[in-house]
Amino acid sequence: MAESHGEAKGQKAGAHTEADGGHHGGAFPPFDSSNFASQLVSLAIAFVALYLIVSRIALPRVGGTIDARQNKIEGDLAEAQKLKDESDAALKAYETELANARANAQAIGNETREKLNAASEAERKALEEKLAAKLADAEKQIATTRTNAMSNVRGIAADAAGAIVQQLAGVTPDANAVNSAVDASLKG
Amino acid sequence: MKIDPIHQFNIEPLFTLGHIGNHTIAFTNSSLFMLIAVLLIALLMLASGRELVPGRLQSVAEISYEFVASTIRSTAGSEGMKFFPLIFSLFMFLCVSNLVGVIPYTFTIASHLIVTAALALLVFFTVLIYGLYKNGLKFFSIFVPHGVPIYILPLVMFIEVLSFFLRPVSHSVRLFANMLAGHIALKVFAGFVAMLGFSLGALGWFGGVLPLALTIALYALELLVAFLQAYVFAILTCIYLNDAIHPGH
């Protein structure tokens, strides 16, 4: 399709050139086979030279530059990532440290509070014991005093009973009988 | 003032290089512009810096590199990178020579069928030889598409074989015809401007505005075509090479 198009153009244009008088024996230049050899030879030389320049020098050079840039960018990105990781790690370490310190502070606070609590408890206990002992002593003393008093009351009662019997009957009663009578009455 | 839109395609021998058989090998204007294209590419690729942050020239060189490289990777896979120098040379040679060719008074190398045919045949034989070398007879499986009913297979194979051998024709004529037709149209319209201006006086100056506008529009189109045809030639080369690399589709 494209060929026939080009062909038609060529023929039309060729006719035109011929009508103008034609410089090259009337042939349409692109189809003038007399210059094919020259063009092929120069094309071969030019294209081979271009291919060699491109494949040996130009592409490795430009490709190398592009690769170097790519590597540099990747290296820089990796470096940035590394630094970011490092700063993240530092932040994490700081936070851990902070949490530890907080926990320590709390522990110390708790310990102190417990110690103080224990000390005050112990003091309170000691005081209570002391007070209890004092109370017990006091109670003992009261009991002794009461017992003494009670025994004095018996003696006084016996004496009083003996004196009363002597006054009434004129007889000194037997001490033992008086004592047992007093005891019975104190019991009753 | 007469228009001769064909004159721009004339081959003018500048000096004679020698003889092969009964052919005279001359250094022609075509040879000169091939040389210019090679030198421009060499200048672009070699004179550009190697900075980490590229300048303008270096950017152009690197963009061309990556453009061709990504074209190959996307059409022929990473194995196609073996042919990177070839495709890069083809693309840059055609692109630079076509772009130089749209400058007035220059010569367009690709407007000669013999040149585009030589390049297309270079690609054709590269595909054929590499395909046979790499895949042996399995290379011919590109002629046998999968999933075709057996009774129409011979017909399909015939069409496939025919299209394979017609590839260099379409490959070369596409480029040649585009460059030729575009340059002829450009010359014809530009010629109208001068013709009107010289022959009709003040009216002609006024009347020349329309063809001038068309010339400018066509010139812009030709710039696009100059690049696009080089790209099409390169991408077709990649597609053909893909057949040689992966004949099983």
Contacts between the chains, C-beta under 8 A, distances in Angstrom:
chain1	res1	chain2	res2	distance
A	2	B	170	6.2
A	2	B	173	4.8
A	2	B	174	5.1
A	2	B	177	5.4
A	3	B	169	6.0
A	3	B	170	7.4
A	3	B	173	4.3
A	3	B	177	7.5
A	5	B	177	5.7
A	5	B	181	7.7
A	6	B	113	7.4
A	6	B	173	5.3
A	6	B	176	6.1
A	6	B	177	3.5
A	6	B	180	6.5
A	6	B	181	7.5
A	9	B	177	6.9
A	9	B	180	6.4
A	9	B	181	5.7
A	9	B	184	7.0
A	10	B	180	7.6
A	13	B	5	6.9
A	13	B	6	5.1
A	13	B	184	6.4
A	14	B	6	7.7
A	16	B	5	7.6
A	16	B	6	6.5
A	17	B	4	7.3
A	17	B	6	4.7
A	20	B	2	6.9
A	20	B	4	5.8
A	23	B	7	7.6
A	23	B	10	6.6
A	24	B	10	6.6
A	28	B	6	6.6
A	28	B	9	7.8
A	29	B	6	6.7
A	29	B	9	4.2
A	29	B	10	5.0
A	29	B	11	5.9
A	29	B	112	7.4
A	30	B	9	5.7
A	30	B	111	6.4
A	30	B	112	4.9
A	30	B	113	5.4
A	30	B	114	7.7
A	30	B	176	7.2
A	30	B	180	6.5
A	31	B	113	7.1
A	32	B	11	7.2
A	35	B	11	4.2
A	35	B	13	7.8
A	35	B	26	7.8
A	35	B	28	6.6
A	35	B	30	7.8
A	36	B	114	4.8
A	37	B	20	6.4
A	37	B	23	3.7
A	37	B	24	7.5
A	37	B	25	6.0
A	38	B	11	7.2
A	38	B	13	7.0
A	38	B	17	7.9
A	38	B	23	7.6
A	38	B	24	7.2
A	38	B	25	5.3
A	38	B	26	4.7
A	38	B	27	7.8
A	38	B	28	5.4
A	38	B	30	7.5
A	38	B	31	7.1
A	39	B	11	7.1
A	39	B	28	7.0
A	39	B	30	5.3
A	39	B	31	7.6
A	39	B	112	6.2
A	39	B	114	5.3
A	39	B	115	5.9
A	40	B	114	6.5
A	40	B	118	6.0
A	41	B	17	7.4
A	41	B	20	7.5
A	41	B	25	5.0
A	42	B	27	6.9
A	42	B	28	7.0
A	42	B	30	6.5
A	42	B	31	3.5
A	42	B	34	5.5
A	42	B	35	7.9
A	43	B	34	6.3
A	43	B	109	7.9
A	43	B	115	5.5
A	43	B	118	5.6
A	43	B	119	7.7
A	44	B	118	7.8
A	46	B	31	7.3
A	46	B	34	3.8
A	46	B	35	6.1
A	46	B	37	7.3
A	46	B	38	5.1
A	46	B	93	7.8
A	47	B	34	7.9
A	47	B	89	6.8
A	47	B	93	6.6
A	47	B	119	7.6
A	47	B	122	7.9
A	49	B	38	5.7
A	50	B	37	7.8
A	50	B	38	4.7
A	50	B	41	6.3
A	50	B	42	7.7
A	50	B	89	5.1
A	50	B	92	7.6
A	50	B	93	5.7
A	51	B	85	6.3
A	51	B	86	6.9
A	51	B	89	4.8
A	53	B	38	7.3
A	53	B	41	7.5
A	53	B	42	5.2
A	53	B	45	7.5
A	53	B	46	7.5
A	54	B	41	7.3
A	54	B	45	7.1
A	54	B	85	5.2
A	54	B	88	5.6
A	54	B	89	4.8
A	54	B	92	7.3
A	55	B	85	3.4
A	55	B	89	7.7
A	57	B	45	7.7
A	57	B	46	6.4
A	58	B	41	7.6
A	58	B	42	7.1
A	58	B	45	3.5
A	58	B	46	6.0
A	59	B	45	7.7
A	59	B	65	6.9
A	59	B	84	6.6
A	59	B	85	5.9
A	59	B	88	6.4
A	61	B	45	7.1
A	61	B	46	7.0
A	61	B	50	7.1
A	62	B	45	6.1
A	62	B	48	7.6
A	62	B	61	5.4
A	62	B	62	5.9
A	62	B	65	4.7
A	63	B	65	6.6
A	64	B	50	7.7
A	65	B	50	4.6
A	65	B	51	7.9
A	65	B	54	7.8
A	65	B	58	7.5
A	65	B	62	7.0
A	66	B	62	5.9
A	66	B	65	6.7
A	66	B	66	7.1
A	68	B	50	7.9
A	68	B	52	7.5
A	69	B	52	5.8
A	72	B	52	6.3
